[in-house]
Amino acid sequence: MVKSAGTDSMQGEHFKYAHSKVTGLLTMFNAMFLHNYLLVKLMETINVPIIKNKKGLITDKDNYRSIAITSVVSKILELLLLDRLQFQLETSSDQFGFKSKHGTDMRVHSQANNIIL
């Protein structure tokens, strides 16, 4: 049995290798965009705690971060939304996290260079 990749029993490969007719089923996303409606099932997540520091205390709640596991169909919807809306997203020159070709370590170096002694 193949382990599920999300909250549903679907795998990404189900869509990757599906017959081209499955794209017709995905037009339901257009209807959701048009009517500003999302299916409740698409918003379901399973939150899984992941330990940050394996050498730290496993009993310390601050030593965990949470990841949200969603359905494969929800992930496809998120990619489509990003593709449609990405050109409208603006970021500040001060943003370094979650930005292509940027990292939080770059922010530390840019702040160090701007310190007036």
Residue pairs with C-beta under 8 A, 6 or more apart in sequence:
2 11
4 10
4 11
5 11
5 12
5 72
6 69
6 70
6 71
6 72
6 74
6 75
7 44
7 45
7 46
7 69
7 70
7 71
7 74
8 71
8 72
8 73
10 71
10 72
10 73
11 72
12 72
12 75
14 72
15 22
15 72
15 76
26 76
29 76
29 77
29 80
31 37
32 38
32 39
32 77
33 84
41 71
42 70
42 71
42 73
42 74
42 77
43 74
44 70
44 71
45 68
45 69
45 70
46 68
46 69
47 66
47 67
47 68
47 69
48 66
48 67
48 68
48 69
49 64
49 65
49 66
50 64
50 65
50 66
50 67
51 58
51 63
51 64
52 63
52 64
52 65
53 63
56 63
57 63
70 78
91 99
94 107
95 102
96 102
96 103
96 104
96 106
96 107
96 110
97 103
97 104
97 107
